[in-house]
């Protein structure tokens, strides 16, 4: 891979689940040749680590196998040590941008997540579970709570949006602003921020401006839930929302734009509806880009031209 990558790729969990090892190996080969750096998303890694200690044997085996694919894709060797390349959790950058707060969360610390992911890839499932039983139990409980909080948040959102007789196919800016206001309120309460002393309107506008894909995904999820008269997908969609924050306007690592690769239909639609169609790609589109001469450079150049105006 070139010293300075042209593009950063973050894969959704569903992509890893669907990829065979030979297909993944070919993707890694093309990425290295084309100057694409693959980074793992922190929260889905925690979800997979929690699945490794799920009491259902099939779920734990699937979680372990998928974790190994993540390491195959995003791992790199430093000295003689295998490490995991990680992209910062979206909530970190969101809370920092909104409130100027640097989050300190031991379970989200990149060194911990990376070392556990590598340990899972290098050891048989039972050996891994026994060696790291204590911290894996903490992660599993945290994952359970995150899924519960997501369900509670979207249930409250459904109640707030209940005044609409029909859900729009494509959300308006007003719809996204209402969701952003709710998100800002939730984050402010979670992190002890007094919104009366902050410019709440400017904070909401910043979220709509930079994170329209994540808001569009959340709107689509709530629309589908509202039309089915219940929260669909339960807490599992919490992880899709978390990876959606990687598809942020102007998102980059050392100047290389970030693309999110996902086969989640709501997430792909949210990219188009949120004005970021180049930022979210299905795996078929991503593979085609890797195998087309000049396509990586053209995608990177196009994304660099889409710069937030910071208004």
Secondary structure, 3 states (H helix, E strand, C coil): CCCCCCEEEEECHHHHHHCCHHHHHHHHHHHHHHCEEEEEEHHHHHHHHHHCCCCCHHHHHHHHHHHHHHHHHHEEEECCEEEECEECCHHHHHHHHHHCCCCCCHHHCHHHHHHHHHHHHHCCHHHHHHHCHHHHHHHHHHHHHHHHHHHHHHHHHHHHHHHCCCCCCCCCHHHHHHHHHHHHHHHHHHCCCCHHHCCHHHHHHHHHHHCHHHHHHHHHHHHHHHHCCCCCCHHHHHHHHHHHCCCCCCCEECCEEEEEECCCHHHHHHHHHCCCCCCEECHHHHHHHHCCCCHHHHHHHHHHHCCCCCC
